[in-house]
Amino acid sequence: MEVIDALLRIRGEMATLLGYPDFADYRLEDHMAKTGQAAATFISELTEKTTPYWRRDFAQLVEHAETLGISQIAPWDVAFVAESLRRERFSIDDEALRPYFPLDRVLRGLFELVGRVYGITVEEVENAAVWDSAVRFYHVIGEDGTHLGSFYTDWLPRANKRQGAWMNDLATGGPRESGFAPHLGIIAGNLTPPKGARPSLLTHREVETIFHEFGHLLHHLTSRVEIAPMAGINVAWDFVELPSQLMENWAWEEEALPLFSGHFETGEPIPDVLFERMTEARQFMGGWYQMRQLSLGYTDLTLHRCFDPTSGADVLEYVEGLLANYTPGPEFARHHSTPSFT
């Protein structure tokens, strides 16, 4: 508690010294929200719209918990009950989807999609110098013929490679006196590798990851900002995820699905019933999970805008009060993450 009070006090003092009413306004000035009040209004409006769905989801959890022998659901029961309900309602097997997402087909479809949407062309460069035989190299050409940039793809796991998926900007180009200097980047992951004669077959989650990281890559490669430290992905952290989230959503668009999917042996499309289950499962417990995110933002903003760390009030009890409208009951409000949230 003392550490939280000290953090809030010092942040408040810093904001005041710099001429801001509170730390939220200081922190958000160069972000999309601009002010703490704008962010608080946004959260309030979303909370109002989310509440009916949140209550619906919790009622479903309570009902399903009873079938599992849990008469009164507690915070530590939620993940278990939700997963049990998801499996019962949406019996989707990731392995059943893999044959419809061969890696090469996914990439061809992705490049076709960004060509249609953004008017750019992705061309593979043959015999490029690379650090592993699985690495590929591409040029990105703008609608006007400008070489916007190039990138490497490094999709498969190996012993000397880090985990996860990521995008990095290797060189930042942009407008120069001599013309346009191409950017350079890399997109990498640890996707399911090929096995014998079978190509690399992906889960839909892996497809979504490719689209997400490619959104970051496009943000970098299509930048026309003249000042390199402010170009591409060098933007405020609430905006940097926007291009990647937009691209990620294309992985769920039914009209786009035929571009990047098809059975690796027959070319047949994903059955309609399977796609419907995928979509329904994606929305499962959406109200519950969104309300949790809103509660974190609301708590953060209110602590930095309204709480007085010099008042002697118990900050943890204060947070419990804030969460009264964001949790089903006092037990849930008490189990908040404020002491451990970084």
N, C-alpha and C positions, 0 to 999 in steps of 0.2 A: 504494500500500500504506500509506504514512504517513497519508493522509487517512482511510482505512478504520479504521486503528488509533485515530486521534484521535477519530473519531465514536463508536466503540465504547467508548472509555475515558470520554469525557465523558458519554455516555448512562448508563453504569454508575455513574459518580459521582453523577449527578443522581438516579437511582433510589435509591441508598444514602442520600443526604441526606434523601430523602423517606420513608425507612423501608421500602423495598421490597427484596427479595433481589436483583432484577435488573431490567433495563429492560423485559423482556417482561411481567413482572407489573405494573409501573407502567403500561405502555401498554394493557394488556388489561383493567384493572380495571372500566372502565365499558363494556366490549364484551361480546358474547355469550359468548366463551370464558372470560372472567374471569381466568384465570391462564395463564402460559406452559406449565405442566405439562399443563393441560387441552388446550391447543392442540397440544402435542407428542404427546399420547396420540391425539388425533383424527387427526393426520397419520400416526402409526405404524399405526393400524388401517386407514386407507384405503390406505396403501402395501402392506400385506399383501394386501388384497383386490384391488388393482390389478395387482400384479406379474405374475400369470399372463397377463393380457390385454396388458400391456406387452411381455412376451416374445413373445407371439403376433404382435403388430403388428410388432415389429422383425424377426422371422423372415420375415414377408411382405415387408418392405422389402428385406431382403437378397436374397430370391429374385427379386423384380422388378428389383432393381438389376442383377443378372446378365444379364437379358434386354436391358438397356440398355447393356451393355458395361462396367459398373462392377463390377469383381471384388471390391473391398473398400470398403464404403460408409464415407464420412467424414461428420463433422458437417455440412459444407457441402453434402452431397449430399441430405440428408434431405428438404428441402422439395421439391426437384425430383422425386425418386423418388416421394414420396407423392402429389404432384399427378398425375404420370403414371399411377400405379396407380389413383387415384380416377377419372380420366377413362376408363381402360380398363374399370373395374368398374362404374361408375355413370355412364352416358352421359346425364346429366340436363342439359337445356338450359333455363336460366332463362326464355328467351323462350317456350318451350312452355307454361310455367306462367302467364305473365302474363294470358292471356285469362280465367283462372279467378279472378282477384283484382282486379276493378274496385274502385276506392277507395270509392265510395259503398256497395257491397255489404259490403265489409270493415268499414266503420264501423257500418253498421246491425247487422251480426252481432255486432260487439264490444259494442255497447250492449245488445243482447239478451242476450248472454252474462253481462255483469256484473249485469243485472237478475235473471237466474235464480240466479246464484251468491250475490250480495250483497243482493238485494232492493232495489236502488236503480233509479231511473228517470232516464234522460237525455233531456232535451227540448230541441230546437233553438229558439232565440229568433229569430223573423223580424224583419227590418229593424233589427237591432242596429247600433249605431255601431261600425264597424271601420276599420282602416287600409288594407285592400286588399280588392278585390272577391272574392278567393278565400277570405278569412277567414270563419269561422263562429263563432257564439257559442251556448253551451248552458248550461242549468241542470241541476243534479243534485239530485234529490229523494229523501230517505230513505224507508224503508218506513213510517215514522210520519207522513209528510207534511212533514217538516222540509226547508226549503231548505238543503241542506248547503253548496252552493257553486255557482260558475259557472266556465266556462272557455272560452277561445278555442282554435280550431284553425287553424293556418297551415301547410298541408302542402306547398305548391308552391314551387319555386325562383323567385327573381327577382334582379335585379342588385344591389339594395341589402340583401341578406339574407345572413347568415353561413351557412357550410356545416354539414352534419351534421344530427342530430336531437336534440331536447332537451325537457325540461319545466322550467318555472320557476314558483315560487310568487310571485304578484303581491301577494296580501294574505292574511294569516292571521287567520281568524275563530275560532270556537269558542264554548263556553259563556260567556255574559255574564249580569249581573244582569237585564238587560232581555230575555233570551232567547238564542237561538242566532244568532251573527253568521256569515253565510255566508263561506266562503273564496273566493278567486279565483286562477285559475292559467291557464297556457297550455301547450299541447303543440304542437310545431312540428317540421318536417322539410323535406327537399328531395327529395320523392318524384317518381317519373316523372310528368311533366305530361301532360295530354290532348293529342291531336294530331288536329286536324281534327274529324271526327265521332266519333273513338274517344275513350272516356273515359280517365281516368288508370288505367292497368293496371300492377299491382305485381308485383314478384318476391316469392317467399315470404319472402325475407330482409327485404324492406321491410315485409311484413305483421308479421313477428316484431318488427321495430323499433317499429311502432305499438303492439303489445301491450305491449312492454317499457316504453315511455315512458308509456303509459296507466296502468300499474301505479304508477309514481311519482306520477302525477296523482291517482289514487285515494287513495294514501297521504296526500296533502295534503288533498284535499277531504273525506275522511271522518273527519278527526282531530277528536276531542272533548277534547283536552288544553287545560286552562284557561290555561296559561302559554305564550304565543305562541312565545318563543325555543326552547321544548322541544316544540313541536307539529309534527305532520306529518312532513316530511322532515328536520327538525332532530334527527336521531338519530345514534348511533354509525355509523361508515362501514361496519362489517361487517353492520349490519342494514338500512341504507338501500336496498341492492339487493334485499332479500328480496321485497317486494311486486312489484317489476318482474320479477324472475325467475319468480315464481309465475305472473304474467299471461303472460309470454313462453311458458311451457310449454303454455298453452291453444292456441297457434297450431299445436301438433303433435298435439292430441287428435283422434282420428278421429271421435268422436261429435260434437265441436263444429264440425268442419270444414264441414258443410253450412250452418251459420249464417252464415259469413263468406266463403263461396266459391261460385262458380257461373259458368259461361261467360257473358261479358257480352252475347253475342248470343242464345244458346239457353237459358241457365240450367242447362245440364247440369253435373252434378258432376264433380270431378276423377276420372279413371279410376283404379281400384284399383291397377293396376300402376304408375302414376306416383306415387301416394302411397307405395306400398311402397318404391320406389326413393328417394324423398325421405327416408324414415325410415332406410333402410339407410345412405345417404350421410351422414346426420347422425351416426351412430354410428361411422363410418369412422375408424380410428386413434384411437379414444377412449382406449384404454389408454395409448398413447404420449403423447398430449397431457396426459392427467391426471397421468401420472408426472412430466412436466416441471413442472406446477403444484405438485405435492407437493414436488418437489426445491427449488423456490424458497422455499416456506414452511419446509421443514426447515432449509435453509441459514440463512435469516433468524433463525429461532428459536434455532438452535444457536449462532450467532455471538453473539447477545445474552444467552444463558443460560450458555454453557460456555466460550467462548474468552476467554483472558486477553490483552488487547492490550498488557500491560506485560511479557509473558514473553519477548519477542524472537522468538517464533515467526513464521514467514512465513504471513500470513493467507491468501494465495492458494493456497499448498500445503495449508494446513489445509482450505480449501474443496474442493480436489480430492479429499482423503481423504473428506470428507463425502459426496461425490457418487458414491463407488464403487458403492453399491447402487442408484443412481438413473440410471446411464448404462451403455451397453453395453461401455465400455472406457475406458482411460486417455485416449485421444485426445478422447473426448467430454467427459470430466471436466475436461480442461485448458481447453476452450473454454467456460468459464462466464461469466456476465454480471456477476459481483460488482463488478468495477471500474467498470462503466458503469450498473449498475442503480440507478435513482433512488428 
